[in-house]
Amino acid sequence: MGADNIIIVKPEELTVKAEQLKNDTAEPMDYLRDIVGMDWGEEGLGALYYLECTSTGNRIVLKTMTPDREHAFLPSVCHLWKTAKIKEREVFDFFGIRFTGNPDMRRIFLREDWKGFPLRKDYDMDSNPLNMENEVNADVTEEYTLRPDGTIEGRENVVFGKEDFVVNIGPQHPSTHGVLRMRTSIDGENIRHIDPVLGYIHRGIEKMNESLTYQQTLALTDRLDYLSAHQNRHALCMCIEQAAGIEISERAQYIRTIMDELQRIDSHLLFYSCLVMDMGGLTPFFYGFREREMILDIMEETTGGRLIQNYNVIGGVQADLHPDFRRKVKEFIRHLRGVIKDYHDIFTDNVIARQRLIGVGVLSREDAISLGTTGGTGRASGWSNDVRKHHPYAMYDKVDFREITRTEGDSFARYMVRMDEIMESCHIIEQLIDNIPEGEFRVKTKPVIKLPEGNFSTSVESSRGEFGVMLESHGDKYPYRLHYRSTGLPLVDAMDTVCRGQKIADLIAIGGTLDFVIPDIDR
């Protein structure tokens, strides 16, 4: 039924196997897509490692576990992939698995005084009453080392020392694009280290999924990256449909693809508006919102929503297109092509914008892959990572479009990739809009869907990069585990790398060009 092929590895063999795959000369698995923590009950606690070769697109899943629930330890792979450092912290936060060799074993989303690990199956839901007291962040973290005799040695690492001058950027700060807090140590005006503090809007969505039917889980995807609402739900619907063997109509595929691209334009227009506003410009902010409102008006007529869409459903889409949809989409694209020059005249060619973006916040291709910064951020560093090209879905293998990449890796390159993608999305829509076939917009499905046992995963190219769905089914009407690959978590994690040595004022422009959305990160 299209389930993932999983390689089971013993914990003591994980590091060797991971190194072999990462350094394979024929097909190096150089991109760690995600680490998904798991509680397999009596079998033990463990994790699934989703790997991909950036040159061939082939994917492998590793599975490892430890039967010791009281003292759960697994070896870290953060020396192979930089993104593993923050992904392993997430697994520790929710499952209590400590990773030997990871220098930072702090919680990441929950309070540091949180009791227990909420994604374990035996977690006591009443163990943490509402706590309104101020939380003091620890400036030390534990690192665990596995000794040759099999015992564990712990030592403390310092995050910020007494000599560090630390300022808070956020969480109540418009330029953090949501309730994100970045503890930033500075030397004069130069940034030395950024420690992101997450979880201010964590809602426990993945825990909620475990008690919801598959149809009910759909409602939560729009609340993740709300500027990729269509795309997020598209990924989850695809995953469930593939697992259940449901084939949707070609009409629904066309509609989903068009809506995804309208959503991408909508998101990139907001990216433009907010970046300019972050950097002190007001007029271009209104330009972006003017055209974005036109997209929201078009989508609202068909979906009934503007931010929260609720449109993709298992088997197709919720409702057929509005009678005026085709005409208005074509009129909008014609209008956008006519005004996009104004966007570039007022900002792209502005001397202040160019001085603040060109050569600022450079991210190398190697670091982009190791940190897992997909989407426009990775493509601006020369990493060809567009899921629509490398793992086509819906109608993307039937349309002609360019994957926009640049090589500079700086803030200006990240900006230009997204601006060029706006026009490429228009090109995709133009190829589809007059060729939508007749037929059903939704196929009938059972009122209660039970998926076969197994692990299933899909991914789409959301507005910010690869949004992935990892699902484990035990044959019930509820998912045993349903995890979402946040596009923004690697982007926030990359802030420390790209901002070191830059000016404190550059942090705002760099953060704007990375384009993260906080509810997608916190989940």
N, C-alpha and C positions, 0 to 999 in steps of 0.2 A: 504493500500500500504506500510505497514511497517513504518508509521510515528511514531514519538516519542509520548508517553503518557505524557502529561504535567499536573501538578497540579498547579492551579492558587491560589495564596496567596496574600492577601492584605498586603501592606507594614507594617502596624502596627502589623500584625500577623506573619511576616516573621521570626523574631528572635525566637519566641516560637516554630514555626513549624520546623525550622532548628535544634533547640536544641533537639526536640523530635526525629527527624530522626537521628541525630548524636549519641544520647545516647540510642537509642532503644536497649533493651536487646536481642531481638531475631535476629534483622538484622540491626546493626548500620551502618549508611551511613557515614563511617569515612574518605572517600576519596572524596574530592571536585575536580572533574576532571577539571572543568572550570567555569568561569563566563563570559557570553556573553552579552555585552551591546546591547540594541535594541532601535530603534526609530519606534514606531507604529503610527506615525502621530498624528491625532486628539485624539487617545486613550491615548497617553502620551509616556513618556520615561520609560524604565525599563530594566530588565535583566533576563536572563535564567540561572539557577543554575543546573549544571550537577553533580549529586551525584552518588556514587557507594559504595556498601558494599564490603570490601576487602575479607571477608570470603566466601560470596556466589556469588559475581560477579553481583548481581542484581543492576539495575540502576533506578534512579528516576530523573525527571526534574521538578524543581520548576520555576514558572513564577510570577514575580511581576512587578508592574509599578506604576508610579505616573502621574496624569494628569497635574501637574504643570510643564510646560516646562521652565518657567523663573527661578524658584527656585526649581530645582529637587533635592530631598533628598530621600535616602533609608537607612535603617539601615545596618550597617556593620555586617559581620559574621566572621571577622578576629579573634575574641576571640574563635571561634570554630575550624576554619581551618587556619593555618598560611599562606597558599598560598593565601588566600583571600585578604591579605593586598596589595600584588602587583597586583593581578587581578583586584581589585577595583580601583586601580590607573589607570589601562589601560582603564577601562570603563569611569572614570572621564575624562581622557585625550581626548577621542574621542567623548563622548556624553555629558559631562558636568554634569553628575550625581554625587553629593557629598554623601559620605557615613558617617552617624553619628556614631562615635565610632572608625573610622579608624584614627590612629594617624598621618598618612602621606598622605595628600591630595595634593601632587604635581603632575605636569605632569610627564610622564615617558618616552615617545618617542619624543614628540614635544618640541620645544623651550618653555621656561617658559613665553616668551612674545608673544606666539602664540595667535591670535585672533580667537575666535569661536571654534567649536567642529566639526571636519570634517566628522564624520560618521553620523551626523544628516542629515535628508533628506532635510532640508531647509538651509543647509550650503552654504554660498556664496563662490564660488571657486576663486573669485578674491580678497578676503579679506586679503590675506597674500602674498604680492609681495616678490620676492627673497630678503632675508636679509643676507648679508655677514658679518655683524658685530659680534664681539666676544660676546658670551653669558656668563654671569656671573651666576653661579649656586647659588641658594638661600640656606642658611644654616638654615632657619626656615621654618616650614610648619604649615598649619592650621589643627586643629582638631575640628570637630563640634559635639556638644552634643544636644540631643533632651530633652528640659525641660519638666516637667510634664504638663505644661499648653499648650504644643504644639509648643512653639517658639524654635528657634535654637540659641544656644550660641556657639561662636567661641573662640578658644584660640590658642596660638602659641606654637609649640614644637620646640626644638632646635635639628638640625641634627648634626652639629659640633659646639662646642663652641670656644671661643677665646683661651682657654687653650689647645685645641686639635692640635696636630702636624699632618697635613694631607699631604700625598703624592699621586700623581697620578700614577696609573698603567694603561698605555694605554692613548688614543686610538691607538697611533702609537707604538704598542709593539707586537712583534711576539708571545709572550706567552699568550696574551689574545685571540688568535685564531680568530682574526677579530677585527673590529673597536669597541671594548668595552673599556669603561673607568671605572675603579674602584677607587673611592676616598676612600683612606684608612688611617684611623688615627692609629698611632702607639705610643707605649710607649717603648722607646728604640728600640728593635728589635721585640717586641711583638705586634701583631695586636689587636686593641681594637674594631674597627668597620669598616665595609665595606659598602659603599653606591654606588651601581652600577648606572652608567649613560648610558642610552641606546638611541637608535634612530639614531645613526650616519649613518646607512644604511637603515633607514625606507623609504619605497617606496610607501606606501599607497595601498598595494596589495588588501586589503579587500574592499577599496573604489572603486578601479578599477573593481573589480568583479561585482559590481552592474550595470555596463553598458556593460558587456560582455555576450554573449550567453554562454550556458553551455559548448559547445565545446571549445570556446575561453578561458574559465577560466583555462583549463588544462595546458596551456603553462606556467602559473605563478607558478605552484607548484614546478617545478624543480629548481626554483630560490629561494626557501625557504631554507630548509636544503639540499644543493646540494650534500651532501654525503648520502642522503636518497631519491634521486630523484625518483627512481622506486616506493618506498614505499609511498611517499607523493601522487603521482599521482594515485597510486593504491587505496588509501583511498577515493580520490575525485571521481574517476570512480565508485567505489562500491556504494558510497552514491547516485550518480545520477542514477545508474542502479537500485538500490533497490527502489528508489522513482518512477522511470518510469516503473518498472516492466519488465526490460530487463534481460533476462537470457543469460549468456555467455556460450560458449562451454567448455567442460572439458579440451580440449587442451589448450585453453587460460588460464584456471585456473592453469594448470601445469606450463605453461611458466611464468606466473606472479609470482608464488611461487619460481621458480628457480631463476628468476631475482632478486627478493627481497633478497634471501639468498646470491647471488653473491654480491649484493650491500652491505649487512651487512658485509661480509668478507672484501670487499674493504674499508669500513668505519673503521672497527676495525684495519686493517693494517695501515691505516693512523693515527688512534689514537695511536697505538704503536709507529710509527715513530715520531710523533710530541711530545709525552710525553718524549721519550728518548732525543730528541733534546732540549726540554725545560729544561731538567735536565743536559745538557752538553755533551751528547753522540752523536757521529757522525756516526760511523759505522752501528749501528742498524737502523739508519734513512734510510740508503741506502738499507738495507735488506727489510724493509717494502715497500719501493717504488718499489723495483725490482719485488716483487710478485704482488703488486697492478697494475703495468703496464700490467702484463699478463691478469688480469681480465678486465682491460679497453680495451685491444686488442680484447678480446673475445666479450665483449658487443658491441664494435664499429662495428664489422662485421655484427651484426644483427640489431642494432638500429641506427647506423650512428653517434652516439654521444659517448663522453667519460665522460664529467662531466654532461652536460645537455642531458637528454636521449630522451625526447619526444616520449616515446614508448607506454605506456599504453594509450588506447583511450576508449571512451564509446562504449561498445560492445565487447571488447577484447584487442588485441594489434595491433600496427601499421603495422607490417610486420611479416612474418613467420621466423622461425629460420634459420640461415645460415647453409648450408649443413655440415660444419665442426664443428658446435656448440657442439654437443654431444662429439665428440672425444676430442676436445680441453678442454672442461670442465673436463672430466675425467682425462686427462693428467695433468691438473693444480692441481686438488685435490690430485692426486698421488704425484706430485712434492711438494705441500705444506706440506703434511704429512711427507715428507722426510726432510724438512728444518726447520720445526717449532721448533725442538730441539735446533737449533742454536740461535733462538730468545731468548729462555729461558736461554741457557748457557751464552750468552753475557750480558743479562740484568736482567732477573728474579732472577738469583742466584748471581748477583753482590752485594757485601757487601755494596757499596755506595747506590745503588738503594733500598736495603732492609732497610737500616737505615733511608732513607729519606721518605719511604712510609709506613712502618709498624708502626701502632699506631698513624699515623699523619692524621688529618682531619677526626675524627670519627663522623659519622652521625648515630644516633640511629634509630631503626625501626620506633618508634613513630614519630620522627621528619620527617623521609623520607615520611611517609604517609601524615602527616599534611602539609608538604611543597609541596607534589605532585611530588616528584622527582622519576619519573618512570624509566624504562629501567634498564641498568646495575648498575646505582647508587643506586636505591632502592633495587634491588636484592642483592647487596653486603651488605646491612643492614638487610637482612633476610625477606624482603617484596616480596612475590611471586606476581608479577604484570604483567607477560608476557601476552600480549593481544592474542598472538597465542594460548595460553593454555586456558585462561579464557573466551575468546570470539572468538573461531576459525573462520577463514575465508579462502577463497581459498582452498588449499589442506592440511591445517595444522591439520585438524582432521583425515586425512588419513595417516599421517606419524608418526613415533615413534621418539621422541626426548626428551631430558631432559631440564627442566628449570633450568638454572645454578643460584644457590643462595649461598650466604655465610652469615655469621653472624657477622663478625668482624666490618663491616661498615667503615673501614679505607681506605686510598688511595690504599694500596696494594690489598685489597679485590676487590675494584672497577676495578683495573687493571686486576686481575686474572679472574674475571667474564667475561670480554670481550675477554681475550685470550682463555678461555675455550669455549666461544660462537663461536669462529672461527671454531673450530673443530666440534662443534655441527651443525653448518650450513653446513659444508662439509657432515656430516652424512645425513642431510635432503636432500641435492641435490642428493646424491648417491641413495637414495630410489626412486627418481623421474626420473632421467635423462634417464634411459633405458625403462621407462614405459609411456612415453608421448604418449597419444592416437592420432590416426589420427582424422581429422575433420577440421572444420573451425577455423582459428585463430581470426576471427572477425565476428560477426553477423551484418547484415545490420541494420542501425538505420535511423531515419528520419533526413533530413538535418537541420531541426529546431526542437529542443526538448523543449516541455513545460511540466513542472512537475505539478502534482496535488498540490492543496493548502495543506500546513502543514509544520511541522518541522521534519527534517530528520537528523540523525547523524550516523556516522560510525567512527571506529578507527582501526588503524593497529599498529603493533609493528615495529616502525622505528628503525634505527640504534642506536638512543639515547633514545627510550622510546615510550610512547603512543603519536602517532600523530593523532589528531582527526579532523573531519570535521563536522561542525554544519551549516545546511542549512535551511533557511526559504523560502518557495515558496509561492507566491500569484497567482500561475497559469499562470505566464508569461513565456516568453522565456529567461528572465534574472532572476537571483536570487535576491530576495528582500534583503537578507542578507546572506553572505557566510563567515564564520569565521573558522580560523584554530587554533587548540590547539597547541601552540608551545611546543615542548618537552624541549627546552632550557631555557625558561623563569623561570620555577621553579628551574632549576639547578643554574642559576646565582643568583636567590633570596636566594638559600641555602648557597652561599659563606660566607655571614655574620655569619651564624650559625656554619659552620664547621671550619672557620678560626679564630674565636675569641680565643685569648690566644696562638695561634700558632706563629711561627717566620715568619717574612716577606718573607724569602726565601721559606718557606713552601707554601705560597700562589700560587706560580707557579706550584708546583707539584700537589697541591689539585685541582686547576683549570683544569690542564691537565687531571686528572682522572675523573672529572665531565663530561668532553667531550661535551661542548656546542659548537654550531655553530651559529654565530651571525646573519646572514640573516634570519635564522629560528625564532629568537627571535624578531627581528625588523619588519619583514614582510613588 
